[in-house]
Amino acid sequence: MSEGQAGDEGEWLALCQLDDIVPKTAKHFDTGAGGIGVFRFEDGRLFAIEDRCPHAYALLTFGLMDAAKESVMCPLHGWRISLTDGEVKFPAESCMGVRTYEVRVRDGQVEMRAEPKTKPAENMPEGLAG
Ligand code: FES
């Protein structure tokens, strides 16, 4: 990973070339923002989320991607995590979740914004957010 690039839009981290992520798969990156999973669908949609299941910390990049629901099913116990807002959609919506990040492609390179787009702590009841 190359160093972050600051700009008007905040800091973006370069992750890889788009071709490095095969469509319908996900790839894990160790970044300054922690372990990040980038999910690429066949139609070009890309999502970047914290690559750690909120249940027992499995890598979500080993999970089963669902293009219609824009989610990933955890490989360990089947929790379904939204790729758009990081919330747990199955078994029940809860205050748990993962951070999500904006992701873009520039000159064939996949980049993610260093600051999270959504944080699960924002949904937590007062006193529980860490
Ligand atoms: S570790 Fe993900 S559902 Fe249990």
Residues whose N, C-alpha, C, O or C-beta is under 5 A from the ligand:
A	BS01	FES	C53 H55 A56 Y57 A58 C74 L76 H77 G78 W79
